């Protein structure tokens, strides 16, 4: 089944829900317009559907191969990558002065949804390169930004993140890779890294590795770590490629999914590298890449989930089975209430998660481009607050939607030929990498709720209440009904935040309730953005703008979300505040 990019849904989210157009007021995006947004999204939809989509199944079946340190990607991948470079897609959100298009990051994140939906295994390569671009823009020196940055922005070269080692996964401070000074400003990097996505491949002429390593004076733990730029091939003064560096792939993982993405074990045998930023600032610098990746991975979950939804919807419309409630036989299974329920759950939750991801991206744009420092800080805090929700909830929903897609297919969903299993297999990695979703929950509760004295969450809740008032005073009879669900859910969120941030609260209790709180916060925040969409859709109807059927659908979907998802807030709140003792007091031997 071919992929179709949900261009109108993405435009609605960007323009009507998260108000990307407001970025023009910063003066950073003078050329931004609704016509340009439409053009970019339409072309991105064509590229991902026509070029990347057809390679998804074949890439999964063929996989990658490693021979003598060289990785061969599935047939068609290198040609598709060349088309991506030709279209300038890698540099969509990169600054024009370095060769990019200079468009908002929010548009780049929207592109990520389409890429990941069409072909997640392929999309991982440009996604990681984007993180490298952002790291160099923020921390690279003049030489690095003149030599490496333009090639990464064009997509001619790709970039990796090298963090994980066998003994150092989420505990990055346990890494053993060493960096010794060469005396000429360069460093000699020695060690092995595992699970390196697109660590070696045949789609670009050079691969630029960002590597965490410990220098001789580095203290144990994360404070002794530095970040290094290690190219696969050295770059001559004239910009041509020189000798090969002492880094190579020595292993290729056999994975549950994303078979078209080469996941490598990389060996650094005294490879030459250069420090990015200051010595011992490695973790701080790496988080520039990680936060980029976390947002994009959240949107990856949305993309793969929506691809599963498209496939399930088409199957449900075509597959006949049993008799429906009107007595028609055989009936398309979409007419069976439980199948319709599953489709509605997929559609509503994924749209809410898309809003959260794009709202995070818009906040990141504001954080870079607002004129006043106070405004930039507030925008950065909003970005930081939403990022763990975007990453964790977006990827949880990707798995949930893919699983529901298998269920809707019935027995055929367990057969690879249907395509449904691939979405499930591919989606399953996303809650794990770039910081497991449990770590995202701990980050939200342990760090983000206390930022600026808790003001970022307080402001978000205030905005939610303002939206409730807008719903209650609407002339559309559906909107007050949404308010009746959203208002008590916001109350539950506020009450739970107060419980978690009570200074007398035992840290173990907070950690025990972290994950259900992340789910609570995400579902309520998703409901808030769905409500904003409903208000915007009602405004369209009132002003007779666009397709009235499309606007009606947004109101109806927000109403369904409010009725089916928001009532769960009370249950999540009860789990946060009530389940800690029973869990923490449960003896280890009882787990046997």
C-alpha positions in Angstrom: 0.0 0.0 0.0 1.5 3.4 -1.0 2.2 6.0 1.6 0.2 9.3 1.5 1.6 12.2 3.5 -1.1 13.9 5.6 -0.3 17.3 4.3 -3.5 19.1 5.2 -3.4 17.7 8.8 0.2 18.9 9.2 -0.7 22.3 7.8 -3.6 22.6 10.1 -1.4 21.8 13.1 1.4 24.2 12.0 -0.9 27.1 11.1 -4.0 26.8 13.2 -2.9 25.0 16.4 0.8 25.9 17.1 0.7 29.2 15.2 4.1 28.8 13.3 3.2 32.0 11.4 3.9 34.0 14.6 7.6 33.4 14.1 7.6 36.1 11.5 7.3 38.7 14.3 10.9 37.7 15.4 12.3 39.0 12.1 14.1 35.7 11.5 11.8 34.3 8.9 10.8 37.2 6.6 10.0 34.8 3.7 7.7 32.6 5.7 4.1 32.5 4.5 1.2 30.1 4.3 1.8 29.7 0.5 5.4 28.8 1.1 4.4 26.4 3.9 1.9 24.7 1.6 4.5 24.4 -1.2 7.2 23.0 1.0 4.8 20.4 2.6 3.4 19.4 -0.8 6.8 18.8 -2.3 8.0 17.0 0.8 4.9 14.8 0.6 5.7 13.9 -3.0 9.3 13.1 -2.2 8.6 10.9 0.7 5.7 9.1 -0.9 7.2 8.6 -4.4 10.9 8.1 -3.5 11.2 6.8 0.0 7.9 5.0 0.5 8.5 2.3 -2.2 11.8 1.3 -0.6 10.3 0.7 2.8 9.3 -2.9 2.3 12.2 -3.9 0.1 14.6 -2.3 2.5 13.2 -4.3 5.4 13.4 -7.5 3.4 16.9 -7.0 2.0 18.6 -5.3 5.0 22.2 -4.2 5.1 25.5 -6.1 4.7 29.0 -5.6 6.1 32.1 -6.8 4.3 35.7 -5.7 5.1 34.5 -2.7 7.0 32.2 -1.4 4.3 28.4 -1.4 4.6 26.1 -1.8 1.7 22.6 -0.4 2.2 19.5 -1.9 0.5 19.0 -1.5 -3.2 17.7 2.0 -4.0 18.7 3.7 -0.8 21.8 5.4 -2.2 19.8 6.7 -5.2 17.1 7.9 -2.9 19.7 9.6 -0.7 21.1 11.4 -3.8 17.5 12.6 -4.6 17.3 14.0 -1.0 20.5 15.9 -1.5 19.4 17.2 -4.8 16.2 18.5 -3.3 18.1 20.2 -0.4 15.9 18.5 2.2 18.6 18.1 4.7 19.1 21.8 5.0 15.4 22.8 5.2 15.7 24.3 8.7 19.5 25.2 8.6 20.7 28.8 8.4 21.0 30.3 4.9 24.5 31.6 5.6 25.7 28.0 5.8 23.8 26.8 2.8 20.4 25.9 4.3 16.9 27.2 3.4 16.7 29.2 6.6 13.2 28.0 7.4 11.8 27.3 10.9 12.7 24.1 12.8 9.0 23.4 13.0 8.9 22.8 9.3 12.0 20.5 9.6 10.2 18.5 12.2 7.1 18.2 10.0 9.4 16.9 7.3 10.7 14.3 9.7 7.2 13.0 10.3 6.8 12.3 6.5 10.3 10.8 6.2 9.9 8.5 9.2 6.4 7.4 8.1 7.5 6.7 4.6 10.7 4.9 5.5 11.9 5.0 9.1 15.1 3.0 8.4 16.1 5.6 5.7 14.9 8.6 7.7 17.2 7.8 10.6 20.3 9.0 8.6 19.1 12.6 7.9 17.6 12.7 11.4 21.0 12.1 13.1 22.7 14.4 10.7 20.3 17.2 11.8 21.5 16.7 15.4 25.1 17.1 14.3 24.2 20.3 12.4 22.6 21.7 15.5 25.6 20.8 17.7 28.1 22.5 15.3 25.9 25.5 15.0 25.8 25.9 18.7 29.3 24.8 19.7 31.6 24.3 16.6 34.6 26.5 16.0 35.2 28.6 12.9 37.2 25.9 11.1 34.6 23.1 11.9 31.8 25.3 10.7 33.5 26.3 7.5 34.7 22.8 6.6 32.1 20.4 7.9 28.9 22.3 8.4 28.1 23.1 4.7 28.6 19.5 3.7 26.3 18.3 6.4 23.7 20.8 5.6 23.7 19.9 1.9 23.5 16.2 2.9 26.6 15.4 1.0 28.1 14.1 4.3 26.2 12.5 7.1 26.7 12.6 10.9 26.5 10.1 13.7 26.2 10.1 17.5 28.7 7.8 19.3 27.7 7.4 23.0 27.0 3.8 23.9 29.5 1.2 24.9 28.8 -2.3 26.2 29.1 -1.2 29.8 27.8 2.3 29.2 24.3 2.7 27.9 22.1 5.2 29.7 24.9 5.4 32.3 27.0 7.4 29.8 29.5 8.3 32.6 30.7 4.7 32.6 32.2 5.0 29.1 35.9 4.0 28.6 36.8 5.4 25.2 40.0 7.4 25.5 41.2 10.6 23.9 44.9 11.4 24.0 46.3 14.7 22.9 48.5 14.5 19.8 50.3 17.8 20.5 49.1 19.5 17.4 45.5 20.4 18.5 44.1 17.0 17.5 43.4 14.0 19.7 43.9 10.3 19.3 40.6 8.4 20.0 40.7 4.8 21.0 37.7 2.5 22.0 34.6 0.8 20.7 31.1 2.2 20.4 28.0 0.0 19.9 24.5 0.7 18.4 25.8 3.4 16.1 23.0 4.2 13.7 24.2 4.7 10.1 27.8 4.5 11.5 29.0 3.2 8.1 27.2 3.2 4.7 27.4 3.8 1.0 25.1 6.8 0.6 27.7 9.6 1.3 31.4 10.0 0.5 32.2 10.9 4.1 30.7 10.2 7.6 31.4 12.6 10.4 31.3 11.0 13.8 30.6 12.9 17.0 32.3 10.8 19.8 32.2 11.0 23.5 35.5 10.1 25.1 37.5 10.7 28.3 40.7 12.7 28.2 43.6 11.9 30.5 42.6 14.6 33.0 38.9 13.6 32.9 37.5 12.7 36.2 35.2 9.6 36.6 31.6 10.1 35.6 30.0 12.5 33.2 32.0 15.5 34.3 35.2 14.0 32.8 33.7 13.5 29.3 34.5 15.5 26.2 33.0 15.6 22.7 35.1 15.0 19.5 34.6 15.3 15.8 36.1 12.3 14.0 35.7 12.2 10.2 35.8 8.9 8.3 38.1 10.6 5.8 40.3 13.5 6.5 39.6 16.7 4.6 42.4 18.5 2.7 42.9 22.2 2.7 41.2 22.5 -0.7 38.1 20.7 0.6 38.9 17.4 -1.1 39.0 14.1 0.8 42.3 12.7 2.0 43.3 9.6 3.7 41.0 7.3 5.6 40.9 7.8 9.4 41.5 4.9 11.8 37.8 4.2 12.4 35.7 1.4 10.9 32.6 -0.7 11.4 33.5 -4.1 12.8 30.0 -5.4 13.4 26.4 -5.0 12.1 23.5 -5.7 14.5 20.6 -8.1 13.5 17.6 -6.2 14.9 13.9 -6.7 15.4 13.1 -3.9 13.0 14.5 -1.0 10.9 16.5 -3.6 8.9 17.3 -1.0 6.2 19.2 1.1 8.8 22.8 -0.1 9.5 23.4 -0.2 13.2 27.1 -0.6 13.7 29.8 -1.5 16.2 32.5 1.1 15.5 36.1 0.6 16.4 38.4 3.6 17.0 42.0 2.5 16.8 43.8 5.8 17.5 41.5 7.7 15.1 42.3 11.4 14.8 39.7 13.8 16.1 39.2 17.3 17.1 37.5 18.7 20.3 34.1 20.3 19.8 33.6 23.1 22.3 35.5 23.0 25.6 37.2 20.0 27.2 34.9 18.3 29.8 31.8 19.9 28.3 30.9 16.7 26.4 27.6 15.9 28.0 26.4 19.4 27.8 27.2 19.5 24.1 25.9 16.1 23.4 22.5 17.1 24.9 22.2 19.7 22.1 22.2 16.7 19.7 20.1 14.6 22.1 17.3 17.1 22.5 17.1 17.5 18.8 17.0 13.7 18.4 14.4 13.3 21.2 12.0 15.7 19.5 12.5 14.1 16.1 12.1 10.6 17.5 8.9 11.7 19.1 7.7 12.8 15.7 9.1 9.5 14.3 6.6 7.7 16.6 3.8 9.9 15.2 4.9 9.2 11.6 5.2 5.4 12.0 2.0 5.3 13.9 0.2 7.3 11.2 1.5 5.0 8.5 0.1 2.1 10.5 -3.2 4.0 10.7 -3.4 4.6 7.0 -2.8 0.9 6.4 -5.3 -0.2 9.0 -8.0 2.2 7.7 -7.6 1.0 4.1 -7.8 -2.6 5.2 -10.9 -1.9 7.4 -12.7 -0.3 4.5 -11.9 -3.1 2.1 -12.1 -6.2 4.3 -15.6 -7.7 4.7 -16.4 -10.0 7.7 -19.6 -10.7 9.5 -22.9 -8.8 9.7 -23.0 -5.2 10.9 -25.7 -3.7 13.2 -27.8 -2.7 10.2 -28.0 -6.3 9.1 -25.8 -5.9 6.0 -23.8 -9.1 5.2 -20.9 -9.3 4.5 -20.0 -6.0 6.1 -16.8 -4.0 5.8 -15.2 -4.3 9.2 -14.9 -0.6 9.6 -18.7 -0.7 10.4 -18.0 -2.9 13.5 -17.9 -0.6 16.6 -14.7 -2.1 18.1 -12.8 -1.7 14.8 -14.0 1.9 14.6 -13.0 2.5 18.2 -9.4 1.4 17.4 -9.2 3.6 14.4 -10.5 6.6 16.3 -8.0 6.0 19.1 -5.2 5.9 16.6 -6.3 9.0 14.7 -7.1 11.2 17.7 -4.1 10.4 19.9 -1.6 10.7 17.0 -3.0 14.1 16.0 -2.6 15.3 19.6 1.0 14.0 19.7 1.7 15.8 16.4 0.5 19.0 18.0 2.8 18.5 21.0 5.8 17.8 18.8 5.2 20.8 16.5 4.5 23.0 19.5 7.9 22.0 20.9 9.6 22.8 17.7 7.9 26.3 17.5 9.0 26.9 21.1 12.6 26.0 20.1 12.4 28.5 17.2 11.2 31.2 19.5 13.9 30.4 22.0 16.5 31.1 19.3 15.0 34.2 17.7 13.0 36.2 20.2 14.5 39.7 20.6 14.3 39.9 24.4 16.3 37.5 26.6 13.3 37.1 28.9 11.2 35.9 26.1 13.9 33.6 24.8 14.2 32.0 28.2 10.4 31.5 28.5 10.3 29.9 25.1 13.3 27.6 25.9 11.5 26.6 29.1 8.4 25.6 27.1 10.6 23.6 24.8 12.3 21.9 27.7 9.0 21.1 29.4 7.4 19.6 26.3 10.4 17.7 25.0 10.0 14.6 27.3 6.3 14.5 26.5 7.0 14.7 22.8 9.6 12.0 22.9 8.0 9.5 25.3 4.3 9.9 24.5 4.9 10.2 20.8 6.9 7.0 20.7 4.5 5.2 23.1 1.7 6.1 20.7 3.7 4.9 17.7 3.9 1.4 19.3 0.2 1.5 20.4 -1.0 2.6 16.9 1.2 -0.1 15.2 -0.1 -2.7 17.6 -3.7 -1.6 17.0 -3.0 -1.7 13.3 -2.0 -5.4 13.6 -5.1 -6.1 15.6 -7.4 -4.5 13.0 -5.8 -6.7 10.3 -6.8 -9.7 12.4 -4.9 -12.8 11.4 -3.5 -11.1 8.4 -1.8 -8.6 10.7 0.5 -11.3 11.9 1.6 -12.1 8.4 4.6 -10.1 7.0 3.0 -9.9 3.6 0.4 -7.4 4.9 3.0 -4.9 5.9 1.5 -4.3 9.3 4.1 -6.3 11.3 6.9 -4.1 9.9 5.4 -1.0 11.3 5.1 -2.7 14.7 8.7 -4.0 14.6 10.1 -0.7 13.4 8.2 1.4 16.0 9.3 -0.7 18.9 12.8 0.8 19.1 11.7 4.4 19.4 10.7 4.2 23.1 14.2 2.8 23.8 16.8 5.0 22.1 17.7 8.6 22.6 16.9 8.2 26.3 14.4 5.5 27.3 10.9 6.7 28.0 11.4 6.0 31.7 14.3 8.4 31.7 12.1 11.0 29.9 9.6 10.6 32.8 12.3 11.1 35.4 13.5 14.1 33.5 10.1 15.6 33.5 9.4 15.1 37.2 13.0 15.5 38.5 14.0 18.6 36.4 11.4 20.1 34.2 8.7 20.6 36.8 11.1 22.6 39.0 12.4 24.9 36.3 12.2 28.6 37.2 10.3 27.7 40.4 7.8 25.7 38.5 6.7 28.6 36.4 6.8 26.9 32.9 4.2 24.3 34.0 2.1 26.9 35.8 2.0 29.0 32.6 1.0 26.0 30.6 -1.9 25.2 33.0 -3.0 28.9 32.9 -3.1 28.7 29.1 -5.2 25.5 29.3 -7.7 27.3 31.6 -7.9 30.2 29.1 -8.7 27.7 26.3 -11.4 26.2 28.5 -13.0 29.6 28.8 -12.9 30.0 25.0 -14.6 26.6 24.6 -17.3 27.4 27.1 -18.3 30.7 25.4 -18.4 29.3 21.9 -21.6 29.3 19.8 -20.7 25.8 18.6 -22.6 23.3 20.7 -19.7 20.8 20.6 -17.0 23.1 22.1 -18.6 23.5 25.6 -18.8 19.7 25.7 -15.1 19.5 25.2 -14.6 22.1 28.0 -16.5 19.9 30.4 -13.9 17.1 29.9 -10.8 19.4 29.6 -11.5 21.4 32.8 -11.5 18.6 35.3 -8.5 17.0 33.5 -6.6 20.2 34.0 -7.6 20.2 37.6 -6.2 16.7 38.0 -2.9 17.8 36.3 -2.5 20.8 38.6 -3.3 18.8 41.7 -0.7 16.1 40.7 1.9 18.7 40.0 1.4 20.1 43.4 1.8 16.7 45.0 5.0 15.9 43.1 6.6 19.2 43.8 5.9 19.2 47.5 9.3 19.6 49.1 8.4 17.1 51.8 7.7 14.4 49.2 10.0 11.4 49.3 12.1 11.2 46.2 11.2 7.5 45.8 7.6 8.4 45.7 8.2 11.0 42.9 10.2 8.5 40.9 7.5 5.8 41.4 4.9 8.1 40.0 7.0 9.6 37.2 5.8 7.5 34.3 2.0 7.7 35.0 2.5 11.4 35.5 4.2 11.8 32.1 1.2 10.0 30.6 -1.2 12.3 32.5 0.7 15.4 31.5 0.9 14.3 27.8 -2.7 13.3 27.5 -4.0 16.6 29.1 -1.5 18.7 27.1 -2.6 16.8 24.0 -6.2 17.6 24.9 -5.4 21.2 25.3 -3.9 21.4 21.8 -6.8 19.4 20.3 -9.1 22.0 21.9 -7.1 24.9 20.4 -7.6 23.1 17.0 -11.4 22.8 17.7 -11.6 26.6 18.4 -9.6 27.3 15.2 -11.8 25.0 13.2 -14.9 26.7 14.5 -13.4 30.0 13.5 -12.9 28.6 10.0 -16.5 27.5 9.8 -17.8 30.9 11.1 -15.6 32.8 8.5 -16.4 30.3 5.7 -12.7 29.6 5.2 -11.6 26.5 3.4 -13.3 23.1 3.3 -16.2 23.0 5.9 -16.0 19.2 6.0 -12.3 19.4 7.1 -13.1 21.9 9.8 -16.0 19.9 11.0 -13.8 16.8 11.3 -11.4 18.6 13.5 -14.1 19.6 15.9 -15.5 16.1 15.9 -12.0 14.5 16.5 -11.4 16.9 19.4 -14.7 15.9 20.9 -13.9 12.2 20.6 -10.5 12.8 22.2 -12.1 14.7 25.1 -14.6 12.0 25.7 -12.3 9.0 25.3 -8.9 10.1 26.6 -9.3 13.0 29.1 -11.5 11.0 31.5 -8.5 8.8 32.2 -6.7 11.8 33.9 -8.3 10.9 37.2 -7.0 7.4 37.0 -3.5 8.5 36.1 -3.5 11.0 39.0 -4.6 8.3 41.4 -1.8 6.1 40.3 0.8 8.9 40.7 -0.3 9.7 44.2 -1.4 6.3 45.4 0.5 3.4 43.9 4.0 4.3 45.2 3.8 2.6 48.6 2.3 -0.7 47.2 5.1 -0.9 44.6 8.0 0.2 46.7 7.0 -2.1 49.6 6.6 -5.1 47.4 9.4 -7.6 48.4 11.9 -8.6 45.7 11.2 -12.3 46.5 7.6 -11.8 45.6 8.6 -11.0 42.0 9.9 -14.5 41.5 
